[in-house]
Amino acid sequence: MPYTINPVVKINEVAYTDKTINGVTLTAGRESVDEQPRAGYATISLVTPNNTYPDIQIDQKIEVIVDDSTATEVVLWTGWVSDVEVNLVSFGATGWLNQQKITGVGSLSKLNRRLVGGAGYAKQFDGDRIHSILYETAGVTWANYSPATDTWADVSALTTWTEVDLLIGTIDRPGDFELTDYSSGEASGFTLAQQAAASGLGVLYECHCGRINYDDYTARTDDVSANGFTDIDTDAILTDGLSSITRLSDLANDITVTYKNNQTETGEDTNSVALYGRYAGKVDTLLEHDYDAAQRVTYYLDTRAFPRKELQQISLALHLDQVSDTLRDSLLPMRVSKPIRIAGLPTSIYPETFAGFVEGYTWTINRNELFLTLNVSEYGFSQLEMNWLQVPAALTWADVSATLEWQEARVVV
């Protein structure tokens, strides 16, 4: 049975279907593993005749929904209206058409203009620090839960706290790395949360339901161990624009990592320096301990001292028959950090099986078309030094490629 998208744009709980025109674009996550996600972004166009255009106001909630292969609704993106622009598409004696261009932003945008940290933060692990920041910026406290005139009778008996505290999702606590105390005064909640996430090698992101989540450093490898990868068939990938890149700008073989009180740990890869010359890189962190900073130096040398061929983007047309229902339904609730694997790519693009994670994604929706573009990173960028216990116990030497080099053996797929 052919797949039908049935896209719905819901704004302030009002559903728009027939008025939605071509060109809904939704973004979430980040472009690369070397940055933290920015607030998600949406552009939506609605067209209506004469003076029947809908009353859409700033900060109203947006949800974009499509059907899966079983005709079950799946939310692709959630955010809030930031801009509403009204244009005349056509005008004449018989009437006119209005086009409303709606811009939406994700939950992280709500942190950007809220100042936190005035009372400082004690030493905390990265997940606990981010939870503290989010509680100050986005959490719902008892004092602001509802107007004083409300009573318990005004609250639905089925309401849970997670349905009230709409912005805070799953925060991995306590996290993996201890951060130094903070006493530099009030600052943007978004900035402080991003600094903590980067220092913890984790990722702060919006889920498709609009909540702010934090995955600590070990969350990705734990996810793969528990659930494995989602395999994407090469037949489902659009070949137009499929590319990989190797960049000199990604090379770093002389690393300095700053930590508590501007102390530093340094290291270099002498083989890389001899081959390419010296390419310095500096990483500022909030780490408390010298051994964590030293491990971070090793991580950057392991992943940046030599050029790596990286996939830039992967695009899929989920409305086409080449995409199986199983794959489509597994990709619709897309999220940052989702593990994916692709075998059989052209060797000119990527010579081995790709295994890695989704860093960011873009949905493009027309009435009968649904496109998904993924920004991805290799598994090795999300793992520190691989130890023997992390190699699957069932692996035999015969399962390993005879041409595999040790520096490429950080991932077993």
C-alpha positions in Angstrom: 0.0 0.0 0.0 1.5 3.4 -1.0 2.7 5.6 1.8 0.6 8.8 2.4 2.2 11.7 4.3 -0.9 13.6 5.5 1.1 16.6 6.8 -0.5 18.7 9.5 0.8 22.0 10.9 -0.8 22.7 14.3 -0.4 26.2 15.8 -1.9 27.0 19.2 -3.8 23.6 18.9 -5.4 24.6 15.6 -4.7 22.1 12.8 -3.9 23.4 9.3 -3.9 20.9 6.5 -5.5 22.2 3.3 -4.0 25.7 3.9 -0.5 24.4 4.2 1.4 25.0 0.9 4.7 23.6 -0.4 7.8 24.5 1.5 7.7 23.5 5.2 11.3 23.3 6.5 12.3 22.1 9.9 15.8 21.9 11.4 17.2 20.6 14.7 20.6 19.7 16.1 24.0 20.8 14.9 26.1 20.7 11.7 29.1 18.9 13.1 30.3 17.1 16.2 32.6 20.0 17.0 29.8 22.4 18.1 26.8 22.4 20.3 23.3 22.5 18.8 21.6 25.8 18.2 17.9 26.4 18.6 15.8 24.6 16.0 14.3 26.6 13.2 11.1 26.2 11.1 9.6 28.0 8.1 6.0 27.4 7.3 3.7 29.0 4.7 -0.1 29.1 4.9 -2.3 30.5 2.1 -5.9 31.6 2.6 -8.4 33.6 0.5 -9.5 37.2 1.2 -9.7 38.0 4.9 -9.9 34.5 6.2 -6.2 34.2 7.3 -5.8 32.6 10.7 -5.0 34.6 13.8 -1.5 33.5 14.6 0.4 35.2 17.5 4.0 35.3 18.6 5.1 32.5 21.0 2.2 30.2 20.2 3.1 26.6 20.1 3.9 24.9 16.8 3.7 21.2 16.0 4.4 19.6 12.6 2.9 16.1 12.3 2.9 13.4 9.6 1.6 9.9 9.4 3.8 6.8 9.6 3.2 3.7 7.5 0.3 2.6 9.8 -1.4 6.0 9.5 -0.4 6.8 13.1 0.5 10.4 13.7 4.1 11.2 14.5 5.3 14.6 15.6 8.4 15.7 13.6 9.1 19.1 15.3 7.9 21.3 18.1 8.6 24.9 18.7 7.2 28.4 19.1 6.2 31.2 16.7 8.8 33.9 16.5 7.8 35.8 13.4 4.6 36.2 11.3 4.8 37.9 7.9 1.7 38.4 5.8 1.9 38.9 2.0 -0.6 39.2 -0.8 0.0 36.4 -3.4 -2.6 37.6 -5.8 -5.3 40.4 -6.0 -8.2 41.0 -8.3 -11.8 41.7 -8.8 -12.8 38.2 -7.6 -10.8 38.4 -4.4 -7.3 37.8 -3.2 -4.9 35.3 -1.6 -3.0 35.9 1.6 0.3 34.1 2.3 1.4 33.9 5.9 5.1 33.1 6.4 5.6 31.8 9.9 9.0 31.4 11.4 9.3 29.1 14.4 12.2 28.5 16.9 13.0 25.6 19.2 13.1 25.4 22.9 16.8 26.3 23.2 15.9 29.8 22.1 14.1 30.3 25.4 17.3 30.0 27.3 19.2 32.6 25.3 17.7 35.7 27.0 17.4 34.4 30.5 20.2 35.2 32.9 21.3 32.6 35.5 24.2 31.8 37.7 24.0 34.9 39.9 24.4 32.8 43.0 27.1 30.7 41.4 27.4 26.9 41.1 29.4 24.6 43.3 31.6 21.8 41.7 29.2 19.5 39.8 29.3 16.9 37.2 28.2 18.1 33.7 24.7 16.6 33.8 24.0 18.1 37.3 25.3 21.5 36.1 23.1 21.5 33.1 20.1 20.4 35.2 20.8 23.4 37.5 20.9 25.8 34.6 17.8 24.5 33.0 15.9 24.5 36.3 16.7 28.3 36.6 15.8 29.1 33.0 13.1 26.7 31.8 11.8 24.8 34.8 8.3 25.3 36.3 8.3 26.0 40.0 5.4 25.7 42.4 5.2 29.5 42.6 4.5 30.0 38.8 2.6 26.8 38.1 -0.8 28.4 38.0 -2.7 31.6 39.2 -3.4 31.8 42.9 -7.1 31.7 42.2 -6.8 28.1 40.8 -7.7 25.2 43.0 -7.0 21.5 42.7 -10.4 21.1 41.2 -9.2 23.1 38.2 -6.4 20.6 37.4 -7.1 17.5 35.4 -6.9 14.4 37.4 -4.8 12.8 34.6 -2.1 15.6 34.5 1.4 14.5 35.3 4.3 16.9 36.2 6.1 16.2 32.9 3.0 17.5 31.0 3.3 20.7 33.0 7.1 21.2 32.9 7.1 21.3 29.1 10.6 22.4 28.3 12.9 20.0 30.4 13.2 16.5 29.0 15.7 13.8 29.8 18.9 15.0 31.4 21.7 12.4 32.0 22.7 12.9 35.6 25.1 13.2 37.2 27.2 13.1 33.9 30.7 11.9 33.3 33.1 14.7 34.1 33.4 16.9 37.2 33.2 20.6 36.4 34.9 23.4 38.4 32.8 25.8 40.4 31.3 28.9 38.8 31.2 32.3 40.3 31.4 34.8 37.4 28.0 36.3 37.9 24.9 36.2 35.8 25.2 35.1 32.2 23.0 33.7 29.4 21.5 30.4 30.4 22.1 29.1 26.8 25.8 30.1 26.9 26.4 28.5 30.3 24.6 25.3 29.4 26.5 25.0 26.1 29.8 25.5 27.9 28.9 22.7 30.4 27.8 20.4 27.6 31.0 20.9 25.6 33.1 20.4 28.7 31.4 17.1 29.3 31.7 16.0 25.7 27.9 15.6 25.8 25.2 17.2 23.6 22.4 19.6 24.6 19.5 19.3 22.1 15.8 19.6 21.5 13.8 16.5 20.9 11.0 16.3 18.3 8.4 17.0 21.1 10.1 20.3 22.0 11.8 19.3 25.3 15.5 20.1 26.0 17.5 17.0 26.6 21.1 16.3 27.5 23.0 13.2 26.6 26.2 12.8 28.5 29.4 11.5 26.9 28.7 7.8 27.5 25.1 7.9 26.4 25.9 7.2 22.7 28.0 4.1 23.3 25.6 2.8 25.9 22.8 3.3 23.3 24.7 1.3 20.7 25.5 -1.5 23.2 21.8 -1.7 24.2 20.0 -1.2 20.9 22.5 -1.4 18.1 22.4 0.7 14.9 19.6 1.6 12.6 20.7 0.3 9.2 20.0 2.6 6.2 19.9 0.8 2.9 21.9 2.6 0.2 18.9 2.3 -2.2 17.0 4.7 0.2 19.7 7.4 -0.1 19.5 10.1 -2.7 22.7 10.0 -4.8 22.3 13.7 -5.9 24.6 15.7 -3.6 26.0 12.6 -1.7 29.6 13.6 -0.9 32.4 13.2 1.5 35.2 15.6 2.4 38.7 15.6 3.8 39.8 19.0 5.2 43.1 20.5 6.2 41.2 22.8 8.6 40.2 19.7 10.6 43.8 18.7 11.3 45.2 19.4 14.8 48.3 17.7 16.0 49.4 20.1 18.8 46.6 20.3 21.4 46.2 22.5 24.5 43.3 21.9 26.8 42.5 24.5 29.5 40.8 23.5 32.7 40.3 24.8 36.3 41.8 28.3 36.9 43.2 28.4 33.4 45.6 25.5 33.9 46.6 23.6 30.8 47.4 20.1 29.6 49.2 19.7 26.3 50.3 17.0 23.9 51.3 16.5 20.3 51.4 13.7 17.7 55.0 13.7 16.5 54.3 11.5 13.5 51.6 14.0 12.3 53.8 17.0 13.0 56.7 15.4 10.9 54.3 14.6 8.1 52.1 17.8 7.9 53.8 20.4 10.0 52.5 21.8 13.3 48.8 22.5 13.5 47.8 23.8 16.9 44.4 23.5 18.5 43.2 25.0 21.8 40.1 23.7 23.7 38.7 25.6 26.7 36.9 23.6 29.2 35.4 23.8 32.7 37.0 20.6 33.8 38.0 20.3 37.4 40.7 17.6 37.2 44.0 17.4 35.4 43.5 13.7 34.4 40.3 14.6 32.6 42.0 17.4 30.7 44.9 15.0 29.8 42.4 12.5 28.5 40.8 15.2 26.5 44.1 16.0 24.9 44.5 12.3 23.9 40.9 12.3 22.4 41.6 15.3 20.2 44.9 13.8 19.0 43.3 10.5 18.3 40.6 12.0 16.2 42.3 15.1 14.6 46.0 14.3 14.2 45.5 12.7 10.7 43.1 13.6 7.9 39.8 11.7 7.9 37.3 11.3 5.1 33.9 12.4 6.5 30.4 12.1 5.1 28.9 15.6 4.8 25.2 14.9 4.6 22.8 12.0 3.8 19.5 12.8 2.2 16.5 10.4 1.9 13.1 10.8 0.3 10.9 9.0 2.7 7.8 9.2 0.5 9.4 6.9 -2.2 8.7 3.2 -2.5 12.5 2.5 -2.2 12.2 3.3 1.5 10.8 0.4 3.5 8.0 1.0 6.0 10.3 -0.3 8.8 13.1 2.1 7.9 10.7 5.0 7.4 8.9 4.4 10.8 12.3 4.2 12.6 13.4 7.5 11.1 10.3 9.6 11.6 10.8 10.2 15.3 14.3 11.5 14.5 16.6 12.6 17.3 20.1 13.9 17.8 22.6 11.1 18.7 20.6 8.4 16.8 23.0 5.6 15.9 23.0 4.8 12.2 25.0 2.4 9.9 25.3 2.4 6.1 27.0 -0.5 4.2 27.8 -0.5 0.6 28.5 3.2 -0.1 30.6 3.8 -3.2 34.3 3.5 -2.2 35.0 6.9 -3.7 32.6 8.4 -1.1 33.4 6.2 1.9 35.6 3.1 1.7 34.2 1.1 4.6 30.9 0.6 6.3 29.8 3.9 7.9 28.8 3.7 11.5 28.1 6.8 13.5 25.5 9.2 14.9 23.1 11.8 13.7 24.3 15.3 14.8 21.5 17.3 13.2 18.7 17.0 10.7 16.4 18.9 8.3 12.9 18.0 7.3 11.5 19.4 4.0 7.8 18.8 3.5 5.6 19.3 0.5 2.0 18.1 0.2 3.1 14.7 -1.1 6.8 14.7 -0.4 8.9 14.1 2.7 12.6 14.6 2.6 15.1 14.1 5.5 18.7 15.3 5.4 21.1 14.1 8.1 24.3 15.6 9.4 26.4 12.7 10.7 29.6 12.0 12.4 31.7 8.8 12.7 31.4 6.6 15.8 35.1 7.4 16.7 34.3 11.0 17.4 32.0 10.0 20.2 34.4 7.7 22.0 37.5 8.3 24.0 40.4 5.8 24.0 39.0 2.3 23.2 39.9 -0.3 25.8 39.9 -4.1 25.4 36.7 -4.6 27.3 34.8 -2.5 24.7 35.6 -5.0 21.9 32.7 -7.4 21.5 33.7 -10.7 23.1 32.4 -12.8 20.2 34.7 -11.0 17.7 37.4 -13.2 16.1 40.5 -12.2 14.2 38.9 -13.7 11.1 36.2 -11.1 11.3 38.7 -8.2 11.1 39.9 -6.9 7.8 43.5 -7.8 7.0 44.1 -4.3 5.8 42.7 -2.6 8.9 45.2 -0.2 10.5 45.2 0.2 14.3 44.4 3.9 14.3 41.2 3.0 12.3 40.2 0.2 14.7 38.3 2.3 17.2 35.0 1.1 15.8 33.9 -2.5 15.4 30.7 -2.5 13.2 
